[in-house]
Amino acid sequence: MNTKLTLTIEKEVIKIAKEYAKEKGQSLSEMVENYFKLVTVKRIKIKEEQLSPKVKKLRGIIKTNEKLDYKQILTEELSKKYGV
């Protein structure tokens, strides 16, 4: 379930963030949500019904014989992407 959140942010920061989100092919809301997920990944367990439709489609398509820590990989990749 999505809930509206009101933030107070400098106008110039919003302008740049919107441009960045557009370049990445996502909405500003998605970008903020992904950031919050990144910084709270160790505090919450994401249930399947909370995943976006895009993520649900991708889930399970990669098969490997190695034991991978996907949470660790996700955290690292989101850090690279968003510079956190």
mmCIF file as gemmi writes it, N, C-alpha and C atoms, coordinates in Angstrom:
data_model
loop_
_atom_site.group_PDB
_atom_site.id
_atom_site.type_symbol
_atom_site.label_atom_id
_atom_site.label_alt_id
_atom_site.label_comp_id
_atom_site.label_asym_id
_atom_site.label_entity_id
_atom_site.label_seq_id
_atom_site.pdbx_PDB_ins_code
_atom_site.Cartn_x
_atom_site.Cartn_y
_atom_site.Cartn_z
_atom_site.occupancy
_atom_site.B_iso_or_equiv
_atom_site.pdbx_formal_charge
_atom_site.auth_seq_id
_atom_site.auth_asym_id
_atom_site.pdbx_PDB_model_num
ATOM 1 N N . MET Axp A 1 ? 0.843 -1.177 0 1 0 ? 1 A 1
ATOM 2 C CA . MET Axp A 1 ? 0 0 0 1 0 ? 1 A 1
ATOM 3 C C . MET Axp A 1 ? 0.892 1.245 0 1 0 ? 1 A 1
ATOM 4 N N . ASN Axp A 2 ? 0.614 2.145 -0.893 1 0 ? 2 A 1
ATOM 5 C CA . ASN Axp A 2 ? 1.371 3.394 -0.958 1 0 ? 2 A 1
ATOM 6 C C . ASN Axp A 2 ? 0.706 4.454 -0.103 1 0 ? 2 A 1
ATOM 7 N N . THR Axp A 3 ? 1.516 5.299 0.494 1 0 ? 3 A 1
ATOM 8 C CA . THR Axp A 3 ? 1.042 6.395 1.321 1 0 ? 3 A 1
ATOM 9 C C . THR Axp A 3 ? 1.75 7.665 0.884 1 0 ? 3 A 1
ATOM 10 N N . LYS Axp A 4 ? 1.026 8.754 0.871 1 0 ? 4 A 1
ATOM 11 C CA . LYS Axp A 4 ? 1.608 10.03 0.468 1 0 ? 4 A 1
ATOM 12 C C . LYS Axp A 4 ? 2.508 10.567 1.572 1 0 ? 4 A 1
ATOM 13 N N . LEU Axp A 5 ? 3.639 11.155 1.15 1 0 ? 5 A 1
ATOM 14 C CA . LEU Axp A 5 ? 4.599 11.739 2.078 1 0 ? 5 A 1
ATOM 15 C C . LEU Axp A 5 ? 4.945 13.134 1.58 1 0 ? 5 A 1
ATOM 16 N N . THR Axp A 6 ? 4.889 14.099 2.452 1 0 ? 6 A 1
ATOM 17 C CA . THR Axp A 6 ? 5.241 15.471 2.091 1 0 ? 6 A 1
ATOM 18 C C . THR Axp A 6 ? 6.617 15.786 2.648 1 0 ? 6 A 1
ATOM 19 N N . LEU Axp A 7 ? 7.506 16.258 1.766 1 0 ? 7 A 1
ATOM 20 C CA . LEU Axp A 7 ? 8.861 16.604 2.173 1 0 ? 7 A 1
ATOM 21 C C . LEU Axp A 7 ? 9.126 18.071 1.882 1 0 ? 7 A 1
ATOM 22 N N . THR Axp A 8 ? 9.949 18.693 2.68 1 0 ? 8 A 1
ATOM 23 C CA . THR Axp A 8 ? 10.38 20.064 2.433 1 0 ? 8 A 1
ATOM 24 C C . THR Axp A 8 ? 11.845 20.013 2.029 1 0 ? 8 A 1
ATOM 25 N N . ILE Axp A 9 ? 12.098 20.366 0.753 1 0 ? 9 A 1
ATOM 26 C CA . ILE Axp A 9 ? 13.443 20.266 0.184 1 0 ? 9 A 1
ATOM 27 C C . ILE Axp A 9 ? 13.7 21.526 -0.631 1 0 ? 9 A 1
ATOM 28 N N . GLU Axp A 10 ? 14.963 21.947 -0.68 1 0 ? 10 A 1
ATOM 29 C CA . GLU Axp A 10 ? 15.322 23.132 -1.446 1 0 ? 10 A 1
ATOM 30 C C . GLU Axp A 10 ? 14.899 22.973 -2.911 1 0 ? 10 A 1
ATOM 31 N N . LYS Axp A 11 ? 14.406 24.06 -3.487 1 0 ? 11 A 1
ATOM 32 C CA . LYS Axp A 11 ? 13.895 24.051 -4.851 1 0 ? 11 A 1
ATOM 33 C C . LYS Axp A 11 ? 14.932 23.553 -5.856 1 0 ? 11 A 1
ATOM 34 N N . GLU Axp A 12 ? 16.165 24.01 -5.735 1 0 ? 12 A 1
ATOM 35 C CA . GLU Axp A 12 ? 17.22 23.615 -6.674 1 0 ? 12 A 1
ATOM 36 C C . GLU Axp A 12 ? 17.523 22.118 -6.562 1 0 ? 12 A 1
ATOM 37 N N . VAL Axp A 13 ? 17.494 21.583 -5.353 1 0 ? 13 A 1
ATOM 38 C CA . VAL Axp A 13 ? 17.733 20.155 -5.144 1 0 ? 13 A 1
ATOM 39 C C . VAL Axp A 13 ? 16.635 19.342 -5.824 1 0 ? 13 A 1
ATOM 40 N N . ILE Axp A 14 ? 15.398 19.781 -5.69 1 0 ? 14 A 1
ATOM 41 C CA . ILE Axp A 14 ? 14.277 19.093 -6.335 1 0 ? 14 A 1
ATOM 42 C C . ILE Axp A 14 ? 14.429 19.105 -7.841 1 0 ? 14 A 1
ATOM 43 N N . LYS Axp A 15 ? 14.807 20.255 -8.382 1 0 ? 15 A 1
ATOM 44 C CA . LYS Axp A 15 ? 14.975 20.38 -9.831 1 0 ? 15 A 1
ATOM 45 C C . LYS Axp A 15 ? 16.029 19.391 -10.34 1 0 ? 15 A 1
ATOM 46 N N . ILE Axp A 16 ? 17.166 19.35 -9.685 1 0 ? 16 A 1
ATOM 47 C CA . ILE Axp A 16 ? 18.246 18.454 -10.098 1 0 ? 16 A 1
ATOM 48 C C . ILE Axp A 16 ? 17.836 16.99 -9.908 1 0 ? 16 A 1
ATOM 49 N N . ALA Axp A 17 ? 17.165 16.703 -8.806 1 0 ? 17 A 1
ATOM 50 C CA . ALA Axp A 17 ? 16.723 15.33 -8.529 1 0 ? 17 A 1
ATOM 51 C C . ALA Axp A 17 ? 15.717 14.85 -9.575 1 0 ? 17 A 1
ATOM 52 N N . LYS Axp A 18 ? 14.811 15.725 -9.994 1 0 ? 18 A 1
ATOM 53 C CA . LYS Axp A 18 ? 13.837 15.358 -11.031 1 0 ? 18 A 1
ATOM 54 C C . LYS Axp A 18 ? 14.54 15.054 -12.353 1 0 ? 18 A 1
ATOM 55 N N . GLU Axp A 19 ? 15.532 15.857 -12.689 1 0 ? 19 A 1
ATOM 56 C CA . GLU Axp A 19 ? 16.303 15.617 -13.918 1 0 ? 19 A 1
ATOM 57 C C . GLU Axp A 19 ? 17.031 14.275 -13.833 1 0 ? 19 A 1
ATOM 58 N N . TYR Axp A 20 ? 17.635 14.024 -12.697 1 0 ? 20 A 1
ATOM 59 C CA . TYR Axp A 20 ? 18.36 12.766 -12.495 1 0 ? 20 A 1
ATOM 60 C C . TYR Axp A 20 ? 17.409 11.573 -12.607 1 0 ? 20 A 1
ATOM 61 N N . ALA Axp A 21 ? 16.262 11.662 -11.951 1 0 ? 21 A 1
ATOM 62 C CA . ALA Axp A 21 ? 15.282 10.576 -11.987 1 0 ? 21 A 1
ATOM 63 C C . ALA Axp A 21 ? 14.818 10.326 -13.419 1 0 ? 21 A 1
ATOM 64 N N . LYS Axp A 22 ? 14.581 11.392 -14.164 1 0 ? 22 A 1
ATOM 65 C CA . LYS Axp A 22 ? 14.149 11.253 -15.553 1 0 ? 22 A 1
ATOM 66 C C . LYS Axp A 22 ? 15.212 10.543 -16.385 1 0 ? 22 A 1
ATOM 67 N N . GLU Axp A 23 ? 16.48 10.914 -16.178 1 0 ? 23 A 1
ATOM 68 C CA . GLU Axp A 23 ? 17.588 10.26 -16.887 1 0 ? 23 A 1
ATOM 69 C C . GLU Axp A 23 ? 17.645 8.77 -16.581 1 0 ? 23 A 1
ATOM 70 N N . LYS Axp A 24 ? 17.301 8.409 -15.355 1 0 ? 24 A 1
ATOM 71 C CA . LYS Axp A 24 ? 17.338 7.01 -14.929 1 0 ? 24 A 1
ATOM 72 C C . LYS Axp A 24 ? 16.051 6.263 -15.275 1 0 ? 24 A 1
ATOM 73 N N . GLY Axp A 25 ? 15.071 6.974 -15.846 1 0 ? 25 A 1
ATOM 74 C CA . GLY Axp A 25 ? 13.816 6.339 -16.249 1 0 ? 25 A 1
ATOM 75 C C . GLY Axp A 25 ? 12.913 5.964 -15.096 1 0 ? 25 A 1
ATOM 76 N N . GLN Axp A 26 ? 12.926 6.777 -14.058 1 0 ? 26 A 1
ATOM 77 C CA . GLN Axp A 26 ? 12.059 6.517 -12.917 1 0 ? 26 A 1
ATOM 78 C C . GLN Axp A 26 ? 11.498 7.834 -12.387 1 0 ? 26 A 1
ATOM 79 N N . SER Axp A 27 ? 10.471 7.715 -11.58 1 0 ? 27 A 1
ATOM 80 C CA . SER Axp A 27 ? 9.89 8.917 -10.988 1 0 ? 27 A 1
ATOM 81 C C . SER Axp A 27 ? 10.708 9.33 -9.774 1 0 ? 27 A 1
ATOM 82 N N . LEU Axp A 28 ? 10.514 10.56 -9.374 1 0 ? 28 A 1
ATOM 83 C CA . LEU Axp A 28 ? 11.193 11.052 -8.18 1 0 ? 28 A 1
ATOM 84 C C . LEU Axp A 28 ? 10.731 10.251 -6.954 1 0 ? 28 A 1
ATOM 85 N N . SER Axp A 29 ? 9.459 9.908 -6.921 1 0 ? 29 A 1
ATOM 86 C CA . SER Axp A 29 ? 8.939 9.091 -5.814 1 0 ? 29 A 1
ATOM 87 C C . SER Axp A 29 ? 9.639 7.743 -5.745 1 0 ? 29 A 1
ATOM 88 N N . GLU Axp A 30 ? 9.834 7.095 -6.902 1 0 ? 30 A 1
ATOM 89 C CA . GLU Axp A 30 ? 10.535 5.806 -6.927 1 0 ? 30 A 1
ATOM 90 C C . GLU Axp A 30 ? 11.965 5.962 -6.42 1 0 ? 30 A 1
ATOM 91 N N . MET Axp A 31 ? 12.611 7.039 -6.835 1 0 ? 31 A 1
ATOM 92 C CA . MET Axp A 31 ? 13.986 7.274 -6.432 1 0 ? 31 A 1
ATOM 93 C C . MET Axp A 31 ? 14.082 7.467 -4.914 1 0 ? 31 A 1
ATOM 94 N N . VAL Axp A 32 ? 13.183 8.251 -4.351 1 0 ? 32 A 1
ATOM 95 C CA . VAL Axp A 32 ? 13.18 8.484 -2.901 1 0 ? 32 A 1
ATOM 96 C C . VAL Axp A 32 ? 12.867 7.18 -2.164 1 0 ? 32 A 1
ATOM 97 N N . GLU Axp A 33 ? 11.894 6.428 -2.679 1 0 ? 33 A 1
ATOM 98 C CA . GLU Axp A 33 ? 11.539 5.157 -2.052 1 0 ? 33 A 1
ATOM 99 C C . GLU Axp A 33 ? 12.723 4.191 -2.075 1 0 ? 33 A 1
ATOM 100 N N . ASN Axp A 34 ? 13.418 4.119 -3.211 1 0 ? 34 A 1
ATOM 101 C CA . ASN Axp A 34 ? 14.593 3.241 -3.307 1 0 ? 34 A 1
ATOM 102 C C . ASN Axp A 34 ? 15.685 3.662 -2.336 1 0 ? 34 A 1
ATOM 103 N N . TYR Axp A 35 ? 15.867 4.967 -2.166 1 0 ? 35 A 1
ATOM 104 C CA . TYR Axp A 35 ? 16.853 5.449 -1.202 1 0 ? 35 A 1
ATOM 105 C C . TYR Axp A 35 ? 16.473 5.01 0.216 1 0 ? 35 A 1
ATOM 106 N N . PHE Axp A 36 ? 15.206 5.199 0.558 1 0 ? 36 A 1
ATOM 107 C CA . PHE Axp A 36 ? 14.765 4.794 1.896 1 0 ? 36 A 1
ATOM 108 C C . PHE Axp A 36 ? 14.929 3.288 2.09 1 0 ? 36 A 1
ATOM 109 N N . LYS Axp A 37 ? 14.649 2.504 1.054 1 0 ? 37 A 1
ATOM 110 C CA . LYS Axp A 37 ? 14.845 1.058 1.148 1 0 ? 37 A 1
ATOM 111 C C . LYS Axp A 37 ? 16.313 0.74 1.38 1 0 ? 37 A 1
ATOM 112 N N . LEU Axp A 38 ? 17.181 1.471 0.692 1 0 ? 38 A 1
ATOM 113 C CA . LEU Axp A 38 ? 18.623 1.25 0.839 1 0 ? 38 A 1
ATOM 114 C C . LEU Axp A 38 ? 19.073 1.502 2.273 1 0 ? 38 A 1
ATOM 115 N N . VAL Axp A 39 ? 18.662 2.597 2.849 1 0 ? 39 A 1
ATOM 116 C CA . VAL Axp A 39 ? 19.146 2.948 4.188 1 0 ? 39 A 1
ATOM 117 C C . VAL Axp A 39 ? 18.443 2.172 5.291 1 0 ? 39 A 1
ATOM 118 N N . THR Axp A 40 ? 17.332 1.509 4.968 1 0 ? 40 A 1
ATOM 119 C CA . THR Axp A 40 ? 16.608 0.748 5.989 1 0 ? 40 A 1
ATOM 120 C C . THR Axp A 40 ? 16.62 -0.748 5.721 1 0 ? 40 A 1
ATOM 121 N N . VAL Axp A 41 ? 17.416 -1.201 4.754 1 0 ? 41 A 1
ATOM 122 C CA . VAL Axp A 41 ? 17.385 -2.601 4.322 1 0 ? 41 A 1
ATOM 123 C C . VAL Axp A 41 ? 17.619 -3.576 5.467 1 0 ? 41 A 1
ATOM 124 N N . LYS Axp A 42 ? 18.409 -3.224 6.434 1 0 ? 42 A 1
ATOM 125 C CA . LYS Axp A 42 ? 18.679 -4.14 7.547 1 0 ? 42 A 1
ATOM 126 C C . LYS Axp A 42 ? 17.616 -4.044 8.646 1 0 ? 42 A 1
ATOM 127 N N . ARG Axp A 43 ? 16.708 -3.098 8.528 1 0 ? 43 A 1
ATOM 128 C CA . ARG Axp A 43 ? 15.696 -2.908 9.567 1 0 ? 43 A 1
ATOM 129 C C . ARG Axp A 43 ? 14.353 -3.532 9.221 1 0 ? 43 A 1
ATOM 130 N N . ILE Axp A 44 ? 14.112 -3.784 7.939 1 0 ? 44 A 1
ATOM 131 C CA . ILE Axp A 44 ? 12.807 -4.315 7.547 1 0 ? 44 A 1
ATOM 132 C C . ILE Axp A 44 ? 12.965 -5.555 6.675 1 0 ? 44 A 1
ATOM 133 N N . LYS Axp A 45 ? 11.966 -6.373 6.692 1 0 ? 45 A 1
ATOM 134 C CA . LYS Axp A 45 ? 11.879 -7.518 5.799 1 0 ? 45 A 1
ATOM 135 C C . LYS Axp A 45 ? 10.823 -7.167 4.754 1 0 ? 45 A 1
ATOM 136 N N . ILE Axp A 46 ? 11.213 -7.199 3.489 1 0 ? 46 A 1
ATOM 137 C CA . ILE Axp A 46 ? 10.279 -6.866 2.419 1 0 ? 46 A 1
ATOM 138 C C . ILE Axp A 46 ? 9.506 -8.122 2.04 1 0 ? 46 A 1
ATOM 139 N N . LYS Axp A 47 ? 8.187 -8.039 2.112 1 0 ? 47 A 1
ATOM 140 C CA . LYS Axp A 47 ? 7.329 -9.149 1.738 1 0 ? 47 A 1
ATOM 141 C C . LYS Axp A 47 ? 7.067 -9.097 0.245 1 0 ? 47 A 1
ATOM 142 N N . GLU Axp A 48 ? 6.788 -10.251 -0.346 1 0 ? 48 A 1
ATOM 143 C CA . GLU Axp A 48 ? 6.6 -10.328 -1.793 1 0 ? 48 A 1
ATOM 144 C C . GLU Axp A 48 ? 5.525 -9.362 -2.285 1 0 ? 48 A 1
ATOM 145 N N . GLU Axp A 49 ? 4.452 -9.205 -1.544 1 0 ? 49 A 1
ATOM 146 C CA . GLU Axp A 49 ? 3.375 -8.312 -1.987 1 0 ? 49 A 1
ATOM 147 C C . GLU Axp A 49 ? 3.784 -6.837 -1.957 1 0 ? 49 A 1
ATOM 148 N N . GLN Axp A 50 ? 4.904 -6.52 -1.311 1 0 ? 50 A 1
ATOM 149 C CA . GLN Axp A 50 ? 5.398 -5.153 -1.266 1 0 ? 50 A 1
ATOM 150 C C . GLN Axp A 50 ? 6.32 -4.82 -2.44 1 0 ? 50 A 1
ATOM 151 N N . LEU Axp A 51 ? 6.716 -5.834 -3.195 1 0 ? 51 A 1
ATOM 152 C CA . LEU Axp A 51 ? 7.611 -5.608 -4.324 1 0 ? 51 A 1
ATOM 153 C C . LEU Axp A 51 ? 6.871 -4.933 -5.469 1 0 ? 51 A 1
ATOM 154 N N . SER Axp A 52 ? 7.583 -4.108 -6.216 1 0 ? 52 A 1
ATOM 155 C CA . SER Axp A 52 ? 6.98 -3.462 -7.37 1 0 ? 52 A 1
ATOM 156 C C . SER Axp A 52 ? 6.749 -4.509 -8.455 1 0 ? 52 A 1
ATOM 157 N N . PRO Axp A 53 ? 5.819 -4.259 -9.376 1 0 ? 53 A 1
ATOM 158 C CA . PRO Axp A 53 ? 5.572 -5.211 -10.468 1 0 ? 53 A 1
ATOM 159 C C . PRO Axp A 53 ? 6.835 -5.519 -11.274 1 0 ? 53 A 1
ATOM 160 N N . LYS Axp A 54 ? 7.69 -4.529 -11.483 1 0 ? 54 A 1
ATOM 161 C CA . LYS Axp A 54 ? 8.934 -4.748 -12.23 1 0 ? 54 A 1
ATOM 162 C C . LYS Axp A 54 ? 9.833 -5.75 -11.507 1 0 ? 54 A 1
ATOM 163 N N . VAL Axp A 55 ? 9.97 -5.597 -10.21 1 0 ? 55 A 1
ATOM 164 C CA . VAL Axp A 55 ? 10.827 -6.489 -9.434 1 0 ? 55 A 1
ATOM 165 C C . VAL Axp A 55 ? 10.223 -7.894 -9.396 1 0 ? 55 A 1
ATOM 166 N N . LYS Axp A 56 ? 8.907 -7.993 -9.254 1 0 ? 56 A 1
ATOM 167 C CA . LYS Axp A 56 ? 8.244 -9.296 -9.244 1 0 ? 56 A 1
ATOM 168 C C . LYS Axp A 56 ? 8.519 -10.058 -10.538 1 0 ? 56 A 1
ATOM 169 N N . LYS Axp A 57 ? 8.511 -9.342 -11.674 1 0 ? 57 A 1
ATOM 170 C CA . LYS Axp A 57 ? 8.77 -9.985 -12.961 1 0 ? 57 A 1
ATOM 171 C C . LYS Axp A 57 ? 10.194 -10.528 -13.038 1 0 ? 57 A 1
ATOM 172 N N . LEU Axp A 58 ? 11.145 -9.827 -12.44 1 0 ? 58 A 1
ATOM 173 C CA . LEU Axp A 58 ? 12.544 -10.21 -12.514 1 0 ? 58 A 1
ATOM 174 C C . LEU Axp A 58 ? 12.937 -11.273 -11.489 1 0 ? 58 A 1
ATOM 175 N N . ARG Axp A 59 ? 12.125 -11.392 -10.464 1 0 ? 59 A 1
ATOM 176 C CA . ARG Axp A 59 ? 12.47 -12.279 -9.362 1 0 ? 59 A 1
ATOM 177 C C . ARG Axp A 59 ? 12.615 -13.724 -9.824 1 0 ? 59 A 1
ATOM 178 N N . GLY Axp A 60 ? 13.777 -14.308 -9.51 1 0 ? 60 A 1
ATOM 179 C CA . GLY Axp A 60 ? 14.007 -15.715 -9.789 1 0 ? 60 A 1
ATOM 180 C C . GLY Axp A 60 ? 14.488 -16.041 -11.194 1 0 ? 60 A 1
ATOM 181 N N . ILE Axp A 61 ? 14.778 -15.035 -12.03 1 0 ? 61 A 1
ATOM 182 C CA . ILE Axp A 61 ? 15.184 -15.338 -13.396 1 0 ? 61 A 1
ATOM 183 C C . ILE Axp A 61 ? 16.652 -15.73 -13.516 1 0 ? 61 A 1
ATOM 184 N N . ILE Axp A 62 ? 17.445 -15.408 -12.513 1 0 ? 62 A 1
ATOM 185 C CA . ILE Axp A 62 ? 18.867 -15.745 -12.546 1 0 ? 62 A 1
ATOM 186 C C . ILE Axp A 62 ? 19.096 -16.979 -11.669 1 0 ? 62 A 1
ATOM 187 N N . LYS Axp A 63 ? 19.7 -17.977 -12.265 1 0 ? 63 A 1
ATOM 188 C CA . LYS Axp A 63 ? 20.014 -19.208 -11.539 1 0 ? 63 A 1
ATOM 189 C C . LYS Axp A 63 ? 21.53 -19.319 -11.399 1 0 ? 63 A 1
ATOM 190 N N . THR Axp A 64 ? 21.995 -19.765 -10.246 1 0 ? 64 A 1
ATOM 191 C CA . THR Axp A 64 ? 23.426 -19.922 -10.005 1 0 ? 64 A 1
ATOM 192 C C . THR Axp A 64 ? 23.666 -21.084 -9.06 1 0 ? 64 A 1
ATOM 193 N N . ASN Axp A 65 ? 24.837 -21.664 -9.157 1 0 ? 65 A 1
ATOM 194 C CA . ASN Axp A 65 ? 25.212 -22.745 -8.253 1 0 ? 65 A 1
ATOM 195 C C . ASN Axp A 65 ? 25.84 -22.201 -6.974 1 0 ? 65 A 1
ATOM 196 N N . GLU Axp A 66 ? 26.277 -20.943 -7.022 1 0 ? 66 A 1
ATOM 197 C CA . GLU Axp A 66 ? 26.914 -20.323 -5.863 1 0 ? 66 A 1
ATOM 198 C C . GLU Axp A 66 ? 25.874 -19.857 -4.855 1 0 ? 66 A 1
ATOM 199 N N . LYS Axp A 67 ? 26.268 -19.826 -3.614 1 0 ? 67 A 1
ATOM 200 C CA . LYS Axp A 67 ? 25.417 -19.274 -2.555 1 0 ? 67 A 1
ATOM 201 C C . LYS Axp A 67 ? 25.678 -17.769 -2.511 1 0 ? 67 A 1
ATOM 202 N N . LEU Axp A 68 ? 24.69 -16.957 -2.923 1 0 ? 68 A 1
ATOM 203 C CA . LEU Axp A 68 ? 24.862 -15.509 -2.97 1 0 ? 68 A 1
ATOM 204 C C . LEU Axp A 68 ? 24.042 -14.833 -1.881 1 0 ? 68 A 1
ATOM 205 N N . ASP Axp A 69 ? 24.603 -13.79 -1.313 1 0 ? 69 A 1
ATOM 206 C CA . ASP Axp A 69 ? 23.881 -12.97 -0.343 1 0 ? 69 A 1
ATOM 207 C C . ASP Axp A 69 ? 23.266 -11.814 -1.119 1 0 ? 69 A 1
ATOM 208 N N . TYR Axp A 70 ? 22.031 -12.017 -1.609 1 0 ? 70 A 1
ATOM 209 C CA . TYR Axp A 70 ? 21.408 -11.016 -2.473 1 0 ? 70 A 1
ATOM 210 C C . TYR Axp A 70 ? 21.175 -9.689 -1.757 1 0 ? 70 A 1
ATOM 211 N N . LYS Axp A 71 ? 20.943 -9.714 -0.474 1 0 ? 71 A 1
ATOM 212 C CA . LYS Axp A 71 ? 20.739 -8.459 0.26 1 0 ? 71 A 1
ATOM 213 C C . LYS Axp A 71 ? 22.022 -7.639 0.265 1 0 ? 71 A 1
ATOM 214 N N . GLN Axp A 72 ? 23.144 -8.313 0.447 1 0 ? 72 A 1
ATOM 215 C CA . GLN Axp A 72 ? 24.441 -7.64 0.425 1 0 ? 72 A 1
ATOM 216 C C . GLN Axp A 72 ? 24.694 -7.049 -0.965 1 0 ? 72 A 1
ATOM 217 N N . ILE Axp A 73 ? 24.427 -7.84 -2.002 1 0 ? 73 A 1
ATOM 218 C CA . ILE Axp A 73 ? 24.633 -7.385 -3.38 1 0 ? 73 A 1
ATOM 219 C C . ILE Axp A 73 ? 23.713 -6.2 -3.684 1 0 ? 73 A 1
ATOM 220 N N . LEU Axp A 74 ? 22.453 -6.287 -3.28 1 0 ? 74 A 1
ATOM 221 C CA . LEU Axp A 74 ? 21.497 -5.198 -3.509 1 0 ? 74 A 1
ATOM 222 C C . LEU Axp A 74 ? 21.971 -3.923 -2.826 1 0 ? 74 A 1
ATOM 223 N N . THR Axp A 75 ? 22.4 -4.038 -1.594 1 0 ? 75 A 1
ATOM 224 C CA . THR Axp A 75 ? 22.878 -2.871 -0.851 1 0 ? 75 A 1
ATOM 225 C C . THR Axp A 75 ? 24.075 -2.231 -1.551 1 0 ? 75 A 1
ATOM 226 N N . GLU Axp A 76 ? 25.013 -3.057 -1.988 1 0 ? 76 A 1
ATOM 227 C CA . GLU Axp A 76 ? 26.198 -2.537 -2.673 1 0 ? 76 A 1
ATOM 228 C C . GLU Axp A 76 ? 25.837 -1.848 -3.989 1 0 ? 76 A 1
ATOM 229 N N . GLU Axp A 77 ? 24.952 -2.463 -4.769 1 0 ? 77 A 1
ATOM 230 C CA . GLU Axp A 77 ? 24.589 -1.898 -6.068 1 0 ? 77 A 1
ATOM 231 C C . GLU Axp A 77 ? 23.79 -0.604 -5.917 1 0 ? 77 A 1
ATOM 232 N N . LEU Axp A 78 ? 22.882 -0.563 -4.951 1 0 ? 78 A 1
ATOM 233 C CA . LEU Axp A 78 ? 22.128 0.675 -4.717 1 0 ? 78 A 1
ATOM 234 C C . LEU Axp A 78 ? 23.052 1.779 -4.221 1 0 ? 78 A 1
ATOM 235 N N . SER Axp A 79 ? 24.05 1.404 -3.419 1 0 ? 79 A 1
ATOM 236 C CA . SER Axp A 79 ? 25.03 2.391 -2.96 1 0 ? 79 A 1
ATOM 237 C C . SER Axp A 79 ? 25.801 2.965 -4.128 1 0 ? 79 A 1
ATOM 238 N N . LYS Axp A 80 ? 26.203 2.098 -5.06 1 0 ? 80 A 1
ATOM 239 C CA . LYS Axp A 80 ? 26.906 2.577 -6.256 1 0 ? 80 A 1
ATOM 240 C C . LYS Axp A 80 ? 26.008 3.501 -7.086 1 0 ? 80 A 1
ATOM 241 N N . LYS Axp A 81 ? 24.764 3.078 -7.269 1 0 ? 81 A 1
ATOM 242 C CA . LYS Axp A 81 ? 23.843 3.819 -8.117 1 0 ? 81 A 1
ATOM 243 C C . LYS Axp A 81 ? 23.506 5.186 -7.544 1 0 ? 81 A 1
ATOM 244 N N . TYR Axp A 82 ? 23.238 5.241 -6.245 1 0 ? 82 A 1
ATOM 245 C CA . TYR Axp A 82 ? 22.791 6.487 -5.63 1 0 ? 82 A 1
ATOM 246 C C . TYR Axp A 82 ? 23.879 7.189 -4.823 1 0 ? 82 A 1
ATOM 247 N N . GLY Axp A 83 ? 25.08 6.643 -4.831 1 0 ? 83 A 1
ATOM 248 C CA . GLY Axp A 83 ? 26.199 7.302 -4.177 1 0 ? 83 A 1
ATOM 249 C C . GLY Axp A 83 ? 26.072 7.433 -2.686 1 0 ? 83 A 1
ATOM 250 N N . VAL Axp A 84 ? 25.509 6.433 -2.054 1 0 ? 84 A 1
ATOM 251 C CA . VAL Axp A 84 ? 25.32 6.479 -0.605 1 0 ? 84 A 1
ATOM 252 C C . VAL Axp A 84 ? 26.422 5.727 0.076 1 0 ? 84 A 1
